[in-house]
Amino acid sequence: MKIIDSFKKSLKALMTRSTNKDQLSALLNFLGLQDTDKSELSEATYFACLKVLSETLGKLPLKLLKHNENNGVTVCRRHPLYRVLNERPNKFMTSTTFWSTIEYNRNHYGNAYALINTKKKKNNKIETNLWILPSDKVEIWYDDAKILKDVPDIYYRYTCSSGTYTFGSEEILHFKTSSTFDGITGISVRERLKSTIVGNNKAQKLVNQMYDNGFTAKAVIQYTSSMSDDNAKEFVKGIEKFATGKYTDEEIKNIIPIPLGATLTPLNIKLADNQFIEVKKYSALQIASAFGIKPYQIGDYDKSSYSSAEAQQLSFYIDTMLYIIKQYEEEISYKMLSNEEVSEGYHFKFNVGVMLRMNQKEQIETLSKGVSNFIYTPNEARSFLDLEAKDGGDRLLGNGASIPVEYTGAQYINNFEGEEGKLYKWIQKTVEKILEKAS
């Protein structure tokens, strides 16, 4: 009766327009049209890849910047959206938890959604919060026939226990994977590598089963007497209990009693003979490659060719994270900022410096070179080290040997006589006057 009810319920859900992914999945599972194993997260490599990507994005501070008149940028800490995106998207989540959860859903489901909830307070100030929507509860509709609303747009329908809610494209932050055929919906890695992930899970189950059996493989029992099928089953069950350690509580662990006239011949299965380790490692590298994860990040150091940890992080940033970060920045800037703010130079940007951070010695040497070559002011260099600004530290400094090309040779002015000496002395005085006015 339960089977019939389950079939009727699934079929009814499929025939209605309110069908969600869970109901459809239940019907397909019942009909045997898809694998019922939903334990992708139990696969070690798959879980490790999700963990690396989500934690990497969660580490990056998201800042609101504005281009200034000097072709530089200014951090807009007083903007009302700065704290929302960089510190507290909602009252239950920090920004670290929020963005790592978004990235986790994006990779696992192929799409991640965040609702932009704005409301006006009593003092006429607008309060903005971001709320993560479960990716498996959201459907994407392109309403070109104007069924949902009068404006043809992409709509997001979120189904929960209280009903179905429809949101416009401007109300949802939508982050997708790079695998997409229509540019709207992303395809998850687990859908692309389903057979590989399922195969790895089955391989792990085999190893677990062999541990449970004490690495005792299947065996053949030869006996001379004639037994009925029922008696043969009971005979085998008794031996199986001894072989699998069911009597360990009674201090019987390694001895298997065999009746007179019977012979137990094990069918040895060696993992090395089946190249089990090599196949499992190759499958792990396939999964990691699909995520853009480097082998060393999942514990494979056999073919590491990087000269330093900084080189590893730089490669990971360029090959994997750069695309992801750029997509986030574009989506957030477009959906969270008004057209006027964008035209004024406002934009969101992740601080990738935390990924490429060097050791203290190299960092100080790099900053020192930047200061001595007119790139950073001393105070700008101190800010990288979280040190306070000092008086007089906002001027560009540099090596005294660095001079404009038109003044080349002026330092040798005292070595010239006659008309050349007069010319160089005039140049020297002119340069001194220019420097006095500049100061």
N, C-alpha and C positions, 0 to 999 in steps of 0.2 A: 504493500500500500504506500509505503514511503517513497518507493521508486516512481510509482505512477504520479504521486503528488508532486515530486520534484520535477518530473518531465513536464507536467501540465503547467506548473508555475514558470519554468524556464521558457516554454513555448509561448505562453501568454505574454511574458515580458518581451520576447523577441518580436511579437506581432504588434506591440504598442509602440508609440513614438517616444515613450519615456524610457526606453531601454538604455541602461547604462552599461559600462564595460564589465562590471562584476557579474551582472545577470547574463550577459552574452557569454562571458567566460565560463559561467556555470553550465550553460547549455552545451557549449562546445566540449567541456570536460565530460559531461554526461554521455555525449555521443561518441567520445573517444577521438575527437578531431584535433585535440591539442594536448600537450603534455600537462598532466595535473601537478607536476612537481613545481612548486613556487619557492624553492629554497635556493635561489640564485645567490642570496647573500651569504649562504653557508659555504660557498666556494671561496677558498682563501684568496686566490689572486683577484677575483672579481671584487671582493670586499676591500682588499688592500688598495685597489685602483680608485674605488669610490672614496676611500678614506684620504688618500693623498690629494686628490683634486679638491675635495670639499674643504679640507683643512688648509690647503694652500690659499684658496680664495678667502677663507675666513681670516687669514693672517693679514691680508692687505687692507690698510686703512683707506676708506673712500672719502675723498675730499671734494669740496665745492670750490672751484677756482674761477677767477675772472681775469681776462686779459686787460692789462693796463696800457697806458699811452706809451710806455717805454718798451713795448714788445715783450714784456714779461708777464707774470701772473701773480695774483694776490689771493691768498686764502681768505674766503668769505665766512669767517667763523660766526658772524652776527646774523647771517641769513637764517630764516626759520627752518629751512630744509637741511642745514648743515648737521644739526644734532640728530635729526630723524635718520639720515642716511649713514652717518659716521658713528653714532653712539647708541641710539635707541629707536629702532623702527616701530616698535610698539611696547606697551608696558610689560610684556612678558618675556621679551627677547632682547639680548644685546645684539649689536651689529655683527659680532663674530658668529654667534649662533645663527642669526638670521641668514647671512650670506652663505655660510657653510651648508645650512639646510636647503637653501635654494639650489645650490650646486649639486647636492646629493640627489635631489629630486630630478634635476635636469638630466643627469647622467643615467639614473635608474629607469626613469619613465620616458626620457627623450624630450620632455617639456616640463618647465617649472613656471608657476603662476603666483603672482603677488597682487593682492587687491589694494588699490590706492584709495584709502578712505579719508575723505576730507569733510570737515564740519566746522561751522562758524560758531565761535564762543560768544559769550555775553558782551565782551569788550570788542566785538566785531573782528577779532583776530581769527585767522583760519588755522585750525589744527589738522595736521596730516599724520596718519598712521599707515603702516604697511602690514598686511596680514597675508600669510602664506595659505594658499588654497591647495588641498590635496590633489596632486596631479591626476590620480586615477578617478577623481570625481568631476573632472572638468571636460566638457566637450567644446570643440571649436566649430562654429557655424559661419559660413559666408552667406549672408542673407541678401543675395542679389535680387530676389523676388519681393523684397520688402514685406516679409511675413511677420517678422518680429517687431520691426519699427519702420518708420517712414524713410529712413536713411539707409541705403545699402552700405553695409559695413561688415567687418568681422566681429562676431559676438561670441562671448564666452559664457556657456551655460554651466552653472555650478549646482550639482544636486547633492542635497544632504537630507537629514531626517526631517527637517522643517519644511522642505519643499525644494523647488528649482528656481534659481535666481539667474537673471540674464544681465551681463555687463558688456558695455561697449569697449572697443579696442583702446580708448583713451583711459579707461579705468583699470586696466590690467597691465602689469609688467610681465611680459612673456619672454622667457629665455629658453632657447631650443638648442639641440645639438647641431653639429655641422652637417650631419647626415639628414638631408631633407630633399624631397623631390618637387615640392610645391612652394618652398620658401616660407610656409606658414607653420607646419607641424614638423617636429623633429622625430627622428627614429632612434631609439635607444640601442646601446651596444648589446644588451641582452637579447634583443630581437634579431640583430644581425648575426650574433655568435651563439644562438640558442643551443645548437647541437654541441658546440665545443664546451659550453658551460655545463650542460646536462651531462655530457660525457665525463667531465672532471668530477662532478658530484657522484656519479656512479663509481668512478675509480676510487674516490675516497670512501664510499660505502663498502667497497670490496676490501679495502685495507682495514676498516673498522671491524668488518665481519671476521677477517682473519685474526685480528687481535682477540675478538671475543671467543674465537674457537681455539685460541692458543696456537695459531698458525698450523692447525691440523686441517689438512685438505680433505677432499672427498676420498672415500675408500671403498673397496670391493670386499664383501664378505663371502667366502666360499664355505659351504657346509654340505655334508653328505646325506643327511637325513631329509626326509620329505616333510615339508610344512605347508600348511595352508597360507593364504595371503595374509589373513589376520594375524596368525601366529608369527609369520615372518616380520610383519610390521612391529609387533611387540618386541620381538627379538632384537631388531635393529634399534628401536627406541631405547632399549636398555643399554646397549653398547654406546649409543650417542650421548646418553647422559654422562657416562664415564669419560668419554672423549672430550666433551665440551666443558667439563669441570662443574657439573651440577652437584657433585658430592664433595665439593671443597670444604663445606661446613663440617663434614664428617672426617676431615683430614685425608680424603682420598683425592689426589691431584694428578699423579702421573701414571697410574697403573690402570690398564684396560683389561678386564677379565674376558677371556675368550673360551667358550665351551670346547670340550674335547671333540675333535673332528672338524672344527671350524678354523678358517684362516682369514686374517685381516690383512689386506694388501692396500696400502695407501696410494692414492694417485697424486704424486707430488707435483705441486704447481709452484714454480720458482719465478719470483717477480723479475729477476735478472734475465732469465731466459726469454721472457716476453718483452724485454726492453721497457718495462713499466716506468722506470724513473725517467728515461729519455723522452718517452711519449708525453708523460705528465709535464715535464719541464717545457717541452715544445708547445704544448697547449697553453701553459701559463704565459709564455712569451707572446703567443697569438692574442690572448686577451689583453695583456698589457699594451701591446702595440696598437690595438684598436682604440684604447683610451688615450694613447699618446704618452704612456708612462714608460720611463726608461728602465731597463733591466735591473740596474742597481737599486732602484726604488722598491723593488719587490724581493730584494735579497739575492739577486743573481750578479755576482761579481766576477764571473769567469772571463768575460770579454770586455772588461772596463778599460777604456782607452783615454780617460780624462786625466789631465795633469794635476788638477786640484779640485777642491769642492766648489770653488767659485766657477770653474769652467763647467762643472756638472749643472749647477743652478742656471747658468746663462743658457746652456743648451735646452734645458727644460723650459725656461721662460720663452725662448724664441720658438721652439718647435711645438710646444703644447699650450702654454698659458696665454701667449700673446693674442691668439684668436679669441679665446674665451673672454679675456679681460676687455678687449676692444668691443665685443658684442655687448657686454654688460654696460660699458660706458655709453655706448650709442643709444641703447634702449632706455637707460635711466635718464640721460640728458633730454631725450626727445619727449618722454612721458611726464617727467617731473617738473620741467622748466617751461615757462611760457615763451611764446615767440619773441616778446620784447626782451626777456632776459637772455635768450640765446643770441639775439642781435647785439646785445650789450657785451657779449663775451663770456657769459656764465657757462660753465660746463663742469661735469663730474669727471673725476679721474682717480683711479686707484694708484696708490703709492707703491710702485713695484720695487722701490729701493730696499724694502725689508727682505725681498727675495734675493737680491744681489748684494747683500751686505757683506763687506770684507772683514777680515780680522782687524784689530785695532791698529796694528803697525802699518798695514797697507792703506787703511783708511786715512790715517794722519798724513802719510806720505803723499797720497793722491790729493788731499785737500791743500797741502802745502804747495804743491806744484800749481794747483789752480789759483791760489792766491798770488804766487810769485809771477804768474803769467797773465795777470789782469783778467782772470775769468771770474773768481769769487772775491768779494770783499771779506776782510777778516771776520766780520759779524755773520756773514752768510755761511762761512766755513764753520764757525762756532755753533751755529744753529744745527748743523748736521750732527754735532756731538752733544746736543742738548745742553749747551752752555749759554749763559746769558750774554747779551750784547754789551760791548764796552764803548766808552766815548772815543770818537775818532776812528771807529772800526767800520764805518760805512763808506770809506773812500777806497777806490781801486788802487792797489799797490802793485809793484812789480820790480823786476830786475833793472838796475840802473843802466845796464848795457843796451836795453831795448829803447830805441829812439826812432822817430819817423825817418823814412828813407830820404826825405829831402834835406835832413840835417846830418846826413852821414859825413863824418870827417870833422865835424865841429869840435870834437874833443881834442883834436890835434892842433888847435888854433895857434897856440904859442910857438909852434914849430915853423910857422910861416912868417915871411917878412914882405915888405913892399905892399903892392896893391892886393895880393892874395891875403896878406895878414889883415889889412884893413877890412876886406870883405868878410872874412871869418869872424873878426871882432864885432862887426855890425850884426852878423847873424846871431852871435852869442847874446848880445844885448837884447835883440828882438825876442829871442826865445825866453830870456829871463823876464821880460815885460809880460809876455803871454802867460807865463806860469804864475806871475804875481796876480794878474787879473783873474785867472782861473781859480786861485786859492781864495 
